[in-house]
Amino acid sequence: MAIRISPDIAGIVPYSPGKPIEEVERELGITGSIKLASNENPRGPSPKALAVLAEAAKTVNRYPDGGGYYLRDALAERWKVTPDQIILGNGSDEVITLLTKAFLEPGDEAVMADPSFVVYKIDVAAEHAKPVLVPLKEHRHDLPAMAKAVTPKTRLAFICNPNNPTGTYVTAAAVTAFMRAIPPDVIVVFDEAYYEYVTAADYPDTMSLLKAGRNVVLLRTFSKIYGLAGLRIGYGLTTPEIVQHLNRIRPPFNTNSLAQKAALAALADEEHVRESRRLNTEGMAYLAERLRALGLTVVPSQANFLYFDVHQDGKAVFEALLRRGVIVRHLSGPFLRVTVGLPQENERFITALQTVLKS
């Protein structure tokens, strides 16, 4: 007997994470592949984070600290807020899920850019609400158009800054104008997963919006520059009232004990962050220069990846790179996204791409 399913759920396109490297190599009969597809830190985790894991593993028979007391306390000290303004998540993705569960009802709307992080659309649709998609303008969020898309039904607005998959950012001036244009009861979610990579001088100080009392949520993660993607831990900075509502539906032990302790150690390792940022800046410059030398269109990025146009069938280029053991991400049409890797990985990618484009 066929099961019944809501059309909202049936219409969701599942997120495609890609296959493990080992399975790709087995299927294609290759070895030594490199993965430049998921915007991970190629340096790996902080040594300080790795050092605590062995000791922390001895107590995995116990449930984790359900409130994440020590990590929230350290984050509160870092950002000069109170612990009751911080919510931890199983990756910052989970905080997005909690926001849509807490604040959306069937018929409500959430405004977001297109393309942007696919989880927004999935989570909004899962709550039987309407994702309102506003096309990017020159690969950037069109904040004036997003403000015009806000209606009395709008409950949430998502701004991915820098944006995934394009790497572009919106400026402080643009954010100020956007916040002035929308009703104060709309919760604006600034997804700043790549915050630590940003070098632009006019990047917005969203923390000032929070401290001014606006209904904003600032999403951060330990998955990117901190190199803890496999442990799945992120957090949101917001108002005590919003945290209180999110905690009503947050699973009791949503962040595990290893993740909490590793994140706490990683937060204190400023040298690891500095070196990761330096490696990314140098790698980004190399890749952008070489891609443009190949005649490709490269979108300037403030993240740890580049979004570029190969001016031909992007999926075919992606698959040809895959057969050469170089895993990148195909988005749509002629666009690919490549994560900045280690120097030797970046060079191997460029060499493989040159070969593919010639063939």
Long-range contacts (C-beta under 8 A, 24 or more apart in sequence): 6-128, 8-125, 8-126, 8-128, 9-125, 9-126, 11-125, 12-122, 12-125, 12-126, 15-118, 15-119, 15-122, 18-327, 18-329, 21-327, 24-322, 24-327, 25-325, 28-322, 28-323, 28-325, 30-323, 30-324, 30-325, 31-325, 32-325, 33-325, 33-326, 33-327, 34-325, 34-326, 34-327, 34-341, 34-345, 34-348, 34-349, 35-327, 35-339, 36-326, 36-327, 36-328, 36-338, 36-339, 36-340, 36-341, 36-345, 36-349, 37-327, 37-328, 37-329, 37-337, 37-338, 37-339, 38-229, 38-329, 38-339, 39-164, 39-194, 39-224, 39-303, 39-304, 39-305, 39-339, 40-223, 40-224, 40-227, 40-229, 40-339, 41-224, 41-225, 41-226, 41-227, 41-229, 41-276, 41-304, 42-279, 42-339, 42-340, 42-341, 42-342, 42-345, 43-227, 43-272, 43-275, 43-276, 43-279, 43-342, 44-227, 45-226, 45-227, 45-228, 45-262, 45-266, 46-226, 46-227, 46-265, 46-266, 46-269, 46-272, 47-269, 47-272, 48-265, 48-266, 48-268, 48-269, 48-272, 49-226, 49-227, 49-228, 49-262, 49-263, 49-265, 49-266, 49-269, 50-262, 51-265, 52-261, 52-262, 52-264, 52-265, 53-258, 53-261, 53-262, 56-257, 56-258, 56-261, 56-262, 57-258, 59-257, 60-257, 60-258, 62-257, 63-253, 63-257, 64-253, 64-255, 64-256, 64-257, 64-260, 65-257, 65-260, 66-252, 66-253, 68-255, 68-260, 70-260, 70-264, 71-235, 71-255, 71-260, 71-263, 71-264, 71-267, 72-235, 74-264, 74-267, 74-268, 75-235, 75-237, 75-267, 78-267, 79-207, 79-237, 81-210, 81-211, 81-237, 82-240, 84-240, 84-243, 84-244, 85-210, 85-237, 85-238, 85-239, 85-240, 85-243, 86-235, 86-236, 86-237, 86-243, 87-235, 87-236, 87-238, 87-243, 87-246, 87-247, 87-250, 88-233, 88-234, 88-235, 88-254, 88-255, 88-260, 89-233, 89-234, 89-235, 89-236, 89-254, 89-255, 90-232, 90-233, 90-234, 90-254, 90-255, 91-221, 91-223, 91-232, 91-233, 91-234, 92-191, 92-193, 92-219, 92-220, 92-221, 92-223, 92-234, 92-235, 92-236, 93-119, 93-234, 94-234, 94-254, 95-217, 95-219, 95-234, 95-235, 95-236, 95-246, 96-120, 96-123, 96-158, 96-189, 96-191, 96-219, 97-123, 98-246, 98-249, 98-250, 99-123, 99-156, 99-187, 99-189, 99-217, 99-236, 99-246, 100-124, 100-126, 100-127, 100-129, 100-156, 101-127, 101-249, 102-245, 102-246, 102-248, 102-249, 103-155, 103-156, 103-187, 103-245, 104-129, 104-155, 104-156, 105-129, 107-153, 108-153, 108-154, 108-155, 109-151, 109-153, 109-154, 109-155, 110-154, 110-155, 110-156, 110-157, 110-158, 111-146, 111-149, 111-150, 111-154, 111-156, 111-157, 111-158, 112-146, 112-157, 112-158, 113-141, 113-142, 113-146, 113-158, 113-159, 113-160, 113-163, 115-165, 115-166, 115-331, 115-332, 116-141, 116-158, 116-160, 116-163, 116-164, 116-165, 117-158, 117-160, 117-163, 117-164, 117-191, 120-158, 120-160, 124-156, 129-155, 136-163, 136-166, 136-168, 139-163, 139-166, 139-168, 139-299, 139-307, 140-166, 140-168, 140-169, 140-170, 141-168, 141-170, 141-174, 143-170, 143-174, 143-175, 143-177, 143-178, 144-177, 144-178, 144-181, 146-178, 147-177, 147-178, 147-181, 147-182, 150-181, 150-182, 150-183, 150-186, 154-182, 154-183, 154-186, 155-186, 155-187, 156-186, 156-187, 156-188, 156-189, 157-182, 157-186, 157-187, 157-188, 157-189, 158-189, 158-191, 159-188, 159-189, 159-190, 159-191, 160-191, 160-193, 161-190, 161-191, 161-192, 161-203, 161-204, 162-194, 162-197, 162-198, 162-301, 162-302, 162-303, 164-193, 164-194, 164-303, 164-305, 165-305, 165-307, 165-329, 165-331, 165-335, 165-337, 166-299, 166-301, 166-307, 167-194, 167-299, 167-300, 167-301, 167-302, 167-303, 167-305, 167-306, 167-307, 168-299, 168-300, 168-301, 168-302, 169-198, 169-200, 169-203, 169-302, 170-204, 171-200, 171-202, 171-203, 171-204, 172-202, 172-203, 172-204, 172-205, 173-202, 174-204, 175-204, 175-206, 175-209, 176-204, 179-209, 179-214, 184-214, 184-215, 185-215, 186-215, 187-215, 187-216, 187-217, 187-242, 188-214, 188-215, 188-216, 188-217, 189-216, 189-217, 189-219, 190-216, 190-217, 190-218, 190-219, 191-219, 192-218, 192-219, 192-220, 193-219, 193-220, 193-221, 193-223, 193-224, 193-234, 194-224, 194-225, 194-302, 194-303, 194-304, 195-220, 196-224, 196-225, 196-226, 196-273, 196-276, 196-277, 197-224, 197-225, 197-277, 197-280, 197-302, 197-303, 197-304, 198-302, 198-303, 199-281, 199-302, 200-302, 203-302, 207-237, 210-237, 210-238, 210-239, 213-239, 215-239, 215-242, 217-242, 222-259, 222-262, 222-263, 222-266, 222-267, 224-304, 225-273, 225-276, 225-277, 225-280, 225-304, 226-263, 226-266, 226-267, 226-272, 226-273, 227-266, 227-272, 227-276, 228-259, 228-262, 228-263, 228-266, 231-256, 231-258, 231-259, 231-262, 231-263, 232-256, 232-259, 233-259, 233-260, 233-262, 233-263, 279-340, 279-342, 280-304, 280-340, 282-343, 283-340, 283-341, 283-342, 283-343, 283-346, 284-340, 286-343, 286-346, 287-338, 287-340, 287-346, 287-349, 287-350, 290-350, 291-350, 291-353, 294-353, 294-354, 294-357, 304-339, 304-340, 305-337, 305-338, 305-339, 305-340, 306-337, 306-338, 306-340, 307-331, 307-335, 307-336, 307-337, 308-335, 308-336, 308-337, 308-338, 309-334, 309-335, 310-334, 310-335, 310-336, 310-357, 317-353, 317-356, 317-357, 320-356, 320-359, 321-349, 321-352, 321-353, 321-356, 324-352, 324-355, 324-356, 325-352, 326-352, 326-353
